[in-house]
Amino acid sequence: MKFSSIIFLFIFSIGLFAQSNDSTYLKYLLHNSNVAKRTYYPGDSKNEIKTDIISIADGHLPIIWEYRFNNHFGVDAGPGILLPYTFFDILGKGSSDAYPNFFPFVTNPNFENKKLGVSFRVEPKIYYKTEHQITALSHFNSISTFYSFKSYSKLFINEVGLAYTYIADTDKFAIQPTFAFSYISQIPFNDVSDVKYMGKQSEDLSSHGLPKVSCFRLYLRFQVGYIFEHPIKSNR
């Protein structure tokens, strides 16, 4: 018992000494400008909270958390709220009549949503840096694959796809236009005309006794958000 107490006190005193040593060293640096200093650098990891402006205009408010493990790998993930309106409600009556009915314009202009719903998306990402030949300025891009679902009151949507993102982030704010290409499978609950995207009906019936409707989709995202401070690490 006495031996274990001595070991505990020894470990505790080491922790206190390490903290005191760091604290004393930092105070010493503040008051002495002519000494060799430890160098500190920002960590590669980064946290961002974002949403998608274009998606909000179509009645979907995504809440996206982006975590970058380093300068090469990261992930987007988060829930969303399906709002009781669509893009065509904002444009007004008559806009659906002028909407094209060929790819990539696959959104059903007659789709209506009058109730709240939920969504979720996860998107692993690979980052890479490019440099402009004329301006010699460099920036990061990302390529990613994603899965998402949207649960409406009368429809369930599964979506898998690929995305390319141009990352124009500043120190504090995320600005990320994205091109996405996806495959969508829709399960209507009451009527096959309730689908959000026009597509091909499958021969197999869902548990609701209606055919699934699938299609390909090409679309643009425009994500904006806030970047949290980088963690600071010491390079001893």
Backbone as CSV, one residue per row, in Angstrom:
resi,resn,N_x,N_y,N_z,CA_x,CA_y,CA_z,C_x,C_y,C_z
1,MET,0.849,-1.202,0.000,0.000,0.000,0.000,0.875,1.239,0.000
2,LYS,1.964,1.213,0.902,2.857,2.355,0.975,3.598,2.532,-0.339
3,PHE,4.003,1.413,-0.967,4.741,1.486,-2.245,3.871,2.089,-3.348
4,SER,2.593,1.675,-3.447,1.698,2.209,-4.479,1.445,3.691,-4.261
5,SER,1.395,4.130,-2.985,1.198,5.553,-2.707,2.385,6.362,-3.174
6,ILE,3.585,5.807,-2.959,4.808,6.497,-3.398,4.831,6.629,-4.913
7,ILE,4.423,5.564,-5.619,4.387,5.588,-7.086,3.407,6.647,-7.568
8,PHE,2.236,6.706,-6.932,1.215,7.695,-7.322,1.741,9.110,-7.130
9,LEU,2.378,9.371,-5.971,2.915,10.706,-5.700,4.015,11.067,-6.685
10,PHE,4.794,10.080,-7.084,5.884,10.316,-8.043,5.324,10.724,-9.406
11,ILE,4.307,9.991,-9.893,3.689,10.300,-11.189,3.007,11.662,-11.137
12,PHE,2.321,11.937,-10.021,1.621,13.225,-9.866,2.600,14.391,-9.881
13,SER,3.737,14.200,-9.214,4.735,15.276,-9.162,5.360,15.511,-10.520
14,ILE,5.504,14.443,-11.340,6.038,14.608,-12.694,5.090,15.458,-13.523
15,GLY,3.758,15.183,-13.406,2.771,15.964,-14.144,2.808,17.422,-13.751
16,LEU,2.902,17.675,-12.425,2.964,19.060,-11.972,4.221,19.750,-12.458
17,PHE,5.326,19.015,-12.442,6.589,19.597,-12.901,6.539,19.934,-14.382
18,ALA,5.911,19.027,-15.189,5.817,19.268,-16.633,4.983,20.508,-16.918
19,GLN,3.840,20.626,-16.198,3.005,21.804,-16.406,3.716,23.061,-15.963
20,SER,4.379,22.981,-14.799,5.099,24.139,-14.287,6.233,24.521,-15.208
21,ASN,6.915,23.489,-15.767,8.025,23.733,-16.669,7.562,24.482,-17.906
22,ASP,6.421,24.043,-18.494,5.865,24.712,-19.668,5.457,26.142,-19.329
23,SER,4.782,26.291,-18.185,4.310,27.612,-17.796,5.482,28.556,-17.541
24,THR,6.505,28.058,-16.840,7.688,28.877,-16.550,8.409,29.255,-17.829
25,TYR,8.475,28.297,-18.754,9.168,28.557,-20.017,8.452,29.639,-20.825
26,LEU,7.118,29.574,-20.883,6.362,30.572,-21.634,6.517,31.962,-21.027
27,LYS,6.511,32.043,-19.686,6.729,33.337,-19.040,8.120,33.863,-19.344
28,TYR,9.060,32.958,-19.347,10.444,33.342,-19.642,10.553,33.918,-21.051
29,LEU,9.835,33.294,-22.019,9.869,33.778,-23.394,9.270,35.171,-23.512
30,LEU,8.200,35.411,-22.742,7.521,36.698,-22.825,8.416,37.847,-22.378
31,HIS,9.351,37.576,-21.468,10.178,38.642,-20.900,11.619,38.621,-21.399
32,ASN,11.925,37.685,-22.306,13.286,37.606,-22.837,13.214,37.397,-24.341
33,SER,13.548,38.414,-25.094,13.416,38.351,-26.548,14.655,37.808,-27.237
34,ASN,15.758,37.645,-26.521,17.022,37.258,-27.164,17.428,35.831,-26.827
35,VAL,16.448,34.969,-26.673,16.759,33.572,-26.381,16.152,32.678,-27.451
36,ALA,16.733,31.517,-27.606,16.186,30.541,-28.568,14.849,30.047,-28.049
37,LYS,13.852,30.081,-28.886,12.491,29.752,-28.457,12.008,28.453,-29.086
38,ARG,11.114,27.789,-28.387,10.385,26.696,-29.001,9.567,27.244,-30.150
39,THR,9.453,26.524,-31.194,8.601,26.964,-32.307,7.236,26.304,-32.184
40,TYR,6.197,27.075,-32.498,4.833,26.575,-32.467,4.244,26.673,-33.864
41,TYR,3.458,25.704,-34.272,2.886,25.695,-35.606,1.432,25.254,-35.542
42,PRO,0.608,25.717,-36.479,-0.800,25.291,-36.475,-0.921,23.839,-36.889
43,GLY,-1.795,23.112,-36.239,-2.014,21.724,-36.618,-2.700,21.604,-37.968
44,ASP,-2.567,20.437,-38.598,-3.183,20.220,-39.907,-4.694,20.023,-39.792
45,SER,-5.175,19.587,-38.644,-6.601,19.315,-38.493,-7.395,20.617,-38.499
46,LYS,-8.644,20.503,-38.927,-9.482,21.693,-39.048,-10.943,21.292,-38.879
47,ASN,-11.711,22.144,-38.205,-13.138,21.928,-38.034,-13.912,23.050,-38.706
48,GLU,-14.975,22.691,-39.425,-15.826,23.685,-40.072,-17.298,23.305,-39.873
49,ILE,-18.129,24.310,-39.693,-19.584,24.124,-39.692,-20.127,24.858,-40.911
50,LYS,-20.887,24.144,-41.767,-21.309,24.712,-43.044,-22.782,24.404,-43.300
51,THR,-23.306,25.099,-44.305,-24.593,24.754,-44.882,-24.515,24.991,-46.384
52,ASP,-25.589,24.689,-47.096,-25.605,24.793,-48.556,-26.712,25.761,-48.966
53,ILE,-26.326,26.899,-49.540,-27.291,27.947,-49.896,-28.282,27.465,-50.948
54,ILE,-27.793,26.777,-51.978,-28.672,26.308,-53.049,-29.671,25.291,-52.519
55,SER,-29.212,24.421,-51.624,-30.097,23.418,-51.036,-31.193,24.066,-50.192
56,ILE,-30.850,25.129,-49.472,-31.847,25.831,-48.667,-32.949,26.400,-49.553
57,ALA,-32.560,26.915,-50.737,-33.553,27.465,-51.667,-34.537,26.400,-52.146
58,ASP,-34.125,25.114,-52.064,-35.003,24.033,-52.496,-35.663,23.326,-51.317
59,GLY,-35.674,23.961,-50.143,-36.390,23.395,-49.013,-35.633,22.369,-48.209
60,HIS,-34.298,22.446,-48.223,-33.493,21.502,-47.443,-32.387,22.274,-46.737
61,LEU,-32.390,22.269,-45.400,-31.387,22.952,-44.607,-30.403,21.931,-44.043
62,PRO,-29.246,21.724,-44.702,-28.251,20.791,-44.175,-27.367,21.471,-43.129
63,ILE,-27.005,20.727,-42.115,-26.060,21.191,-41.087,-24.833,20.291,-41.202
64,ILE,-23.774,20.810,-41.798,-22.638,19.990,-42.205,-21.422,20.284,-41.330
65,TRP,-20.862,19.254,-40.750,-19.605,19.364,-40.011,-18.507,18.758,-40.877
66,GLU,-17.493,19.566,-41.179,-16.344,19.059,-41.934,-15.147,18.965,-40.997
67,TYR,-14.556,17.789,-40.943,-13.350,17.599,-40.136,-12.227,17.134,-41.048
68,ARG,-11.140,17.889,-41.074,-9.973,17.520,-41.869,-8.942,16.889,-40.940
69,PHE,-8.646,15.619,-41.173,-7.651,14.936,-40.351,-6.268,15.528,-40.591
70,ASN,-5.990,15.879,-41.838,-4.739,16.513,-42.230,-4.967,17.176,-43.582
71,ASN,-3.909,17.489,-44.301,-4.055,18.164,-45.588,-4.442,17.220,-46.727
72,HIS,-4.689,15.957,-46.415,-4.998,14.974,-47.460,-6.357,14.297,-47.291
73,PHE,-6.811,14.119,-46.044,-8.037,13.358,-45.818,-8.959,14.096,-44.849
74,GLY,-10.257,13.930,-45.084,-11.245,14.539,-44.210,-12.609,13.921,-44.443
75,VAL,-13.621,14.456,-43.781,-14.974,13.926,-43.928,-15.984,15.034,-43.668
76,ASP,-17.063,15.030,-44.448,-18.261,15.841,-44.202,-19.333,14.928,-43.639
77,ALA,-20.063,15.388,-42.643,-21.166,14.587,-42.115,-22.129,15.505,-41.376
78,GLY,-23.396,15.109,-41.356,-24.341,15.883,-40.573,-25.778,15.671,-40.987
79,PRO,-26.692,16.047,-40.103,-28.123,15.923,-40.381,-28.637,17.126,-41.150
80,GLY,-29.901,17.080,-41.498,-30.539,18.203,-42.172,-32.019,18.240,-41.849
81,ILE,-32.635,19.374,-42.126,-34.073,19.550,-41.913,-34.739,19.817,-43.259
82,LEU,-35.747,19.030,-43.600,-36.525,19.242,-44.813,-37.645,20.220,-44.498
83,LEU,-37.662,21.336,-45.201,-38.586,22.428,-44.911,-39.836,22.343,-45.790
84,PRO,-40.945,22.932,-45.363,-42.228,22.777,-46.096,-42.369,23.709,-47.302
85,TYR,-41.398,23.689,-48.190,-41.488,24.410,-49.459,-40.459,23.827,-50.421
86,THR,-40.556,24.185,-51.692,-39.579,23.769,-52.693,-39.130,24.988,-53.495
87,PHE,-38.170,24.761,-54.366,-37.642,25.816,-55.224,-38.736,26.452,-56.077
88,PHE,-39.687,25.632,-56.530,-40.751,26.140,-57.399,-41.761,26.984,-56.629
89,ASP,-41.873,26.761,-55.317,-42.731,27.617,-54.501,-42.163,29.035,-54.433
90,ILE,-40.844,29.152,-54.398,-40.200,30.463,-54.350,-40.356,31.184,-55.687
91,LEU,-40.198,30.435,-56.794,-40.287,31.054,-58.116,-41.711,31.487,-58.457
92,GLY,-42.677,30.814,-57.881,-44.064,31.187,-58.130,-44.727,30.330,-59.181
93,LYS,-46.021,30.530,-59.345,-46.807,29.759,-60.307,-46.345,30.047,-61.734
94,GLY,-46.368,29.028,-62.522,-45.952,29.160,-63.917,-44.507,28.783,-64.152
95,SER,-43.694,28.763,-63.083,-42.288,28.409,-63.251,-42.125,26.944,-63.631
96,SER,-43.024,26.088,-63.132,-42.917,24.657,-63.441,-43.204,24.371,-64.912
97,ASP,-44.024,25.206,-65.558,-44.343,24.987,-66.971,-43.143,25.242,-67.871
98,ALA,-42.254,26.148,-67.440,-41.085,26.483,-68.244,-39.876,25.610,-67.916
99,TYR,-40.020,24.721,-66.941,-38.884,23.893,-66.503,-38.606,22.797,-67.527
100,PRO,-37.325,22.641,-67.974,-37.004,21.592,-68.963,-37.276,20.200,-68.408
101,ASN,-37.560,19.247,-69.286,-37.845,17.883,-68.845,-36.822,16.895,-69.391
102,PHE,-35.562,17.326,-69.479,-34.498,16.437,-69.945,-33.311,16.541,-68.987
103,PHE,-32.435,15.526,-69.027,-31.263,15.485,-68.138,-30.358,16.674,-68.425
104,PRO,-29.776,17.330,-67.400,-29.785,16.977,-65.978,-30.921,17.607,-65.182
105,PHE,-31.929,18.140,-65.871,-33.058,18.776,-65.173,-34.085,17.704,-64.805
106,VAL,-33.800,16.977,-63.720,-34.631,15.815,-63.365,-35.588,16.100,-62.211
107,THR,-35.508,17.297,-61.620,-36.411,17.623,-60.512,-37.856,17.656,-61.000
108,ASN,-38.745,17.017,-60.264,-40.161,17.003,-60.600,-40.782,18.353,-60.210
109,PRO,-41.193,19.174,-61.184,-41.733,20.505,-60.850,-43.067,20.452,-60.113
110,ASN,-43.731,19.302,-60.133,-45.026,19.163,-59.465,-44.902,18.602,-58.040
111,PHE,-43.660,18.366,-57.609,-43.453,17.830,-56.268,-43.793,18.891,-55.222
112,GLU,-44.548,18.482,-54.202,-44.910,19.390,-53.120,-44.551,18.761,-51.777
113,ASN,-44.073,19.601,-50.885,-43.799,19.141,-49.529,-44.341,20.171,-48.551
114,LYS,-45.266,19.769,-47.707,-45.919,20.679,-46.769,-45.608,20.350,-45.313
115,LYS,-44.700,19.403,-45.080,-44.373,19.017,-43.713,-42.858,18.963,-43.534
116,LEU,-42.426,19.029,-42.289,-41.001,18.919,-41.980,-40.539,17.474,-42.127
117,GLY,-39.249,17.300,-42.457,-38.651,15.983,-42.563,-37.195,16.045,-42.116
118,VAL,-36.511,14.925,-42.225,-35.112,14.864,-41.788,-34.250,14.268,-42.898
119,SER,-32.947,14.560,-42.811,-31.990,14.018,-43.772,-30.669,13.765,-43.060
120,PHE,-29.782,13.066,-43.755,-28.431,12.845,-43.228,-27.491,12.578,-44.400
121,ARG,-26.243,13.055,-44.284,-25.245,12.803,-45.320,-23.885,12.541,-44.696
122,VAL,-23.120,11.611,-45.287,-21.734,11.381,-44.909,-20.905,11.366,-46.185
123,GLU,-19.727,12.013,-46.139,-18.953,12.220,-47.363,-17.450,12.212,-47.070
124,PRO,-16.767,11.067,-47.198,-15.300,11.042,-47.072,-14.654,11.840,-48.216
125,LYS,-13.561,12.572,-47.904,-12.975,13.480,-48.876,-11.459,13.290,-48.970
126,ILE,-10.928,13.497,-50.172,-9.484,13.525,-50.413,-9.132,14.921,-50.920
127,TYR,-8.157,15.572,-50.272,-7.763,16.922,-50.641,-6.470,16.897,-51.466
128,TYR,-6.359,17.839,-52.381,-5.114,18.003,-53.131,-4.961,19.472,-53.495
129,LYS,-3.716,19.888,-53.690,-3.423,21.294,-53.942,-3.114,21.506,-55.420
130,THR,-3.617,22.603,-55.973,-3.298,22.996,-57.349,-2.753,24.414,-57.346
131,GLU,-1.978,24.740,-58.369,-1.367,26.062,-58.484,-1.679,26.650,-59.845
132,HIS,-2.147,27.902,-59.858,-2.445,28.584,-61.109,-1.139,28.988,-61.792
133,GLN,-1.039,28.687,-63.069,0.191,28.992,-63.796,0.389,30.492,-63.996
134,ILE,-0.708,31.232,-64.141,-0.600,32.674,-64.415,-0.348,33.460,-63.129
135,THR,-1.162,33.208,-62.116,-1.048,33.985,-60.879,-0.079,33.387,-59.873
136,ALA,0.284,32.115,-60.066,1.181,31.392,-59.152,0.561,31.214,-57.762
137,LEU,-0.750,31.400,-57.661,-1.442,31.200,-56.394,-1.920,29.753,-56.297
138,SER,-1.851,29.186,-55.118,-2.270,27.794,-54.923,-3.498,27.737,-54.019
139,HIS,-4.278,26.697,-54.182,-5.443,26.475,-53.324,-5.741,24.984,-53.307
140,PHE,-6.581,24.578,-52.365,-6.948,23.173,-52.251,-8.254,22.882,-52.988
141,ASN,-8.363,21.668,-53.500,-9.593,21.106,-54.032,-9.848,19.796,-53.295
142,SER,-11.016,19.228,-53.502,-11.271,17.902,-52.947,-12.126,17.092,-53.907
143,ILE,-11.926,15.792,-53.873,-12.816,14.847,-54.539,-13.375,13.926,-53.455
144,SER,-14.609,13.497,-53.637,-15.259,12.759,-52.553,-16.330,11.834,-53.104
145,THR,-16.713,10.897,-52.278,-17.877,10.062,-52.536,-18.822,10.238,-51.363
146,PHE,-20.134,10.144,-51.604,-21.064,10.442,-50.518,-22.294,9.545,-50.568
147,TYR,-22.915,9.425,-49.397,-24.225,8.775,-49.274,-25.122,9.705,-48.466
148,SER,-26.379,9.831,-48.877,-27.328,10.624,-48.115,-28.721,10.009,-48.216
149,PHE,-29.549,10.331,-47.241,-30.967,9.989,-47.347,-31.798,11.197,-46.943
150,LYS,-33.005,11.269,-47.510,-33.991,12.291,-47.151,-35.311,11.585,-46.868
151,SER,-35.887,11.901,-45.720,-37.126,11.258,-45.308,-38.245,12.294,-45.266
152,TYR,-39.045,12.325,-46.345,-40.220,13.196,-46.418,-41.426,12.470,-45.834
153,SER,-42.520,13.189,-45.660,-43.734,12.579,-45.117,-44.343,11.564,-46.084
154,LYS,-44.068,11.699,-47.392,-44.649,10.791,-48.377,-43.617,10.165,-49.317
155,LEU,-42.333,10.243,-48.917,-41.276,9.789,-49.824,-39.982,9.584,-49.049
156,PHE,-39.234,8.534,-49.430,-37.894,8.306,-48.874,-36.904,8.246,-50.033
157,ILE,-35.778,8.972,-49.908,-34.804,9.072,-50.995,-33.436,8.608,-50.505
158,ASN,-32.824,7.681,-51.237,-31.425,7.293,-51.046,-30.604,7.878,-52.188
159,GLU,-29.399,8.369,-51.871,-28.551,8.977,-52.898,-27.089,8.620,-52.645
160,VAL,-26.399,8.147,-53.687,-24.953,7.897,-53.627,-24.327,8.628,-54.805
161,GLY,-23.114,9.159,-54.599,-22.537,9.920,-55.696,-21.091,10.308,-55.488
162,LEU,-20.589,11.089,-56.452,-19.232,11.618,-56.452,-19.312,13.137,-56.514
163,ALA,-18.294,13.812,-55.953,-18.319,15.275,-55.932,-16.914,15.832,-56.091
164,TYR,-16.826,16.978,-56.755,-15.592,17.754,-56.845,-15.850,19.117,-56.218
165,THR,-14.963,19.554,-55.322,-15.144,20.819,-54.607,-13.947,21.732,-54.819
166,TYR,-14.231,22.974,-55.198,-13.217,24.030,-55.264,-13.235,24.738,-53.913
167,ILE,-12.130,24.678,-53.178,-12.084,25.204,-51.822,-11.492,26.612,-51.847
168,ALA,-12.355,27.602,-51.630,-11.928,29.003,-51.623,-12.012,29.571,-50.213
169,ASP,-11.686,28.766,-49.209,-11.808,29.181,-47.817,-10.886,30.347,-47.491
170,THR,-11.341,31.216,-46.593,-10.497,32.236,-46.005,-10.026,31.727,-44.638
171,ASP,-9.389,32.586,-43.844,-8.938,32.151,-42.525,-10.099,31.777,-41.615
172,LYS,-11.232,32.465,-41.773,-12.346,32.264,-40.858,-13.587,31.645,-41.499
173,PHE,-13.719,31.782,-42.817,-14.969,31.388,-43.454,-14.742,30.359,-44.565
174,ALA,-15.662,29.401,-44.627,-15.637,28.362,-45.658,-16.466,28.820,-46.856
175,ILE,-15.884,28.725,-48.048,-16.577,29.038,-49.299,-16.243,27.911,-50.277
176,GLN,-17.232,27.063,-50.585,-16.934,25.830,-51.312,-17.994,25.513,-52.363
177,PRO,-17.820,25.983,-53.598,-18.691,25.527,-54.689,-18.340,24.088,-55.066
178,THR,-19.369,23.289,-55.347,-19.183,21.857,-55.587,-20.039,21.383,-56.746
179,PHE,-19.445,20.551,-57.613,-20.200,19.840,-58.645,-20.391,18.407,-58.175
180,ALA,-21.640,17.918,-58.227,-21.937,16.573,-57.746,-22.692,15.789,-58.806
181,PHE,-22.384,14.496,-58.886,-23.073,13.574,-59.781,-23.496,12.374,-58.955
182,SER,-24.779,12.005,-59.032,-25.266,10.971,-58.121,-26.306,10.071,-58.773
183,TYR,-26.502,8.935,-58.107,-27.576,8.001,-58.457,-28.606,8.043,-57.332
184,ILE,-29.868,8.205,-57.684,-30.941,8.401,-56.712,-31.972,7.283,-56.824
185,SER,-32.366,6.722,-55.685,-33.437,5.731,-55.610,-34.511,6.275,-54.675
186,GLN,-35.761,6.343,-55.179,-36.853,6.946,-54.424,-37.941,5.919,-54.117
187,ILE,-38.443,5.961,-52.883,-39.505,5.053,-52.463,-40.726,5.887,-52.082
188,PRO,-41.710,6.019,-52.973,-42.932,6.758,-52.619,-43.816,5.930,-51.697
189,PHE,-44.556,6.609,-50.817,-45.396,5.909,-49.842,-46.844,5.753,-50.304
190,ASN,-47.364,6.784,-50.995,-48.797,6.785,-51.328,-49.072,6.711,-52.827
191,ASP,-48.292,7.426,-53.617,-48.527,7.492,-55.056,-47.194,7.672,-55.777
192,VAL,-47.032,7.012,-56.915,-45.765,7.080,-57.636,-45.480,8.476,-58.166
193,SER,-46.488,9.321,-58.274,-46.291,10.683,-58.755,-45.735,11.606,-57.673
194,ASP,-45.584,11.081,-56.449,-45.071,11.901,-55.353,-43.555,12.037,-55.350
195,VAL,-42.865,11.499,-56.343,-41.406,11.524,-56.343,-40.889,12.948,-56.567
196,LYS,-39.721,13.240,-56.003,-39.107,14.567,-56.159,-38.320,14.668,-57.463
197,TYR,-37.810,13.520,-57.941,-37.012,13.512,-59.172,-37.637,12.556,-60.175
198,MET,-37.763,13.007,-61.404,-38.327,12.177,-62.464,-37.308,11.123,-62.881
199,GLY,-37.788,9.892,-63.091,-36.864,8.830,-63.451,-37.573,7.581,-63.925
200,LYS,-36.850,6.479,-63.882,-37.338,5.199,-64.382,-37.939,4.386,-63.245
201,GLN,-39.111,3.822,-63.484,-39.752,2.983,-62.488,-39.202,1.563,-62.573
202,SER,-38.907,0.983,-61.409,-38.400,-0.391,-61.376,-39.560,-1.377,-61.417
203,GLU,-39.243,-2.595,-61.790,-40.266,-3.641,-61.840,-40.587,-4.177,-60.441
204,ASP,-39.586,-4.099,-59.556,-39.793,-4.583,-58.185,-40.559,-3.548,-57.374
205,LEU,-41.531,-4.033,-56.613,-42.325,-3.138,-55.776,-41.703,-3.010,-54.391
206,SER,-41.853,-1.846,-53.806,-41.365,-1.625,-52.446,-42.349,-2.207,-51.445
207,SER,-42.047,-2.073,-50.162,-42.941,-2.579,-49.119,-44.265,-1.814,-49.091
208,HIS,-44.305,-0.648,-49.764,-45.536,0.134,-49.844,-46.390,-0.252,-51.061
209,GLY,-45.929,-1.247,-51.822,-46.694,-1.723,-52.968,-46.574,-0.851,-54.200
210,LEU,-45.573,0.040,-54.227,-45.356,0.928,-55.367,-43.963,0.709,-55.940
211,PRO,-43.773,0.963,-57.229,-42.443,0.800,-57.813,-41.486,1.883,-57.328
212,LYS,-40.231,1.519,-57.154,-39.199,2.508,-56.853,-38.899,3.295,-58.126
213,VAL,-38.502,4.542,-57.968,-38.178,5.400,-59.107,-36.735,5.864,-58.956
214,SER,-35.905,5.598,-59.960,-34.487,5.930,-59.875,-34.068,6.826,-61.034
215,CYS,-32.985,7.562,-60.832,-32.459,8.437,-61.874,-31.042,8.853,-61.522
216,PHE,-30.363,9.476,-62.481,-29.075,10.103,-62.245,-29.292,11.609,-62.128
217,ARG,-28.429,12.251,-61.339,-28.587,13.690,-61.103,-27.234,14.393,-61.164
218,LEU,-27.172,15.512,-61.855,-25.985,16.364,-61.920,-26.387,17.738,-61.402
219,TYR,-25.703,18.223,-60.382,-26.157,19.472,-59.767,-25.001,20.207,-59.084
220,LEU,-25.288,21.417,-58.635,-24.306,22.306,-58.012,-24.669,22.542,-56.556
221,ARG,-23.670,22.515,-55.695,-23.820,22.949,-54.311,-23.016,24.240,-54.120
222,PHE,-23.411,25.036,-53.143,-22.603,26.197,-52.765,-22.610,26.291,-51.247
223,GLN,-21.570,25.716,-50.649,-21.509,25.612,-49.196,-20.734,26.792,-48.605
224,VAL,-21.274,27.356,-47.547,-20.601,28.425,-46.805,-20.669,28.090,-45.324
225,GLY,-19.688,28.583,-44.567,-19.692,28.286,-43.148,-18.578,28.972,-42.403
226,TYR,-18.367,28.528,-41.170,-17.386,29.134,-40.268,-16.300,28.110,-39.952
227,ILE,-15.044,28.581,-39.952,-13.894,27.723,-39.652,-13.427,28.011,-38.230
228,PHE,-13.316,26.972,-37.416,-12.840,27.147,-36.045,-11.317,27.264,-36.021
229,GLU,-10.806,27.805,-34.928,-9.374,28.003,-34.806,-8.620,26.675,-34.943
230,HIS,-7.439,26.745,-35.599,-6.589,25.569,-35.700,-5.996,25.253,-34.327
231,PRO,-5.905,23.977,-33.973,-5.193,23.655,-32.738,-3.707,23.977,-32.887
232,ILE,-3.077,24.448,-31.803,-1.669,24.821,-31.856,-0.848,23.730,-31.180
233,LYS,0.199,23.295,-31.850,1.078,22.258,-31.320,2.483,22.828,-31.174
234,SER,3.218,22.340,-30.184,4.590,22.821,-30.005,5.560,21.863,-30.680
235,ASN,6.558,22.414,-31.334,7.610,21.637,-31.965,8.863,21.829,-31.135
236,ARG,9.089,20.918,-30.187,10.135,21.119,-29.209,11.515,20.913,-29.843
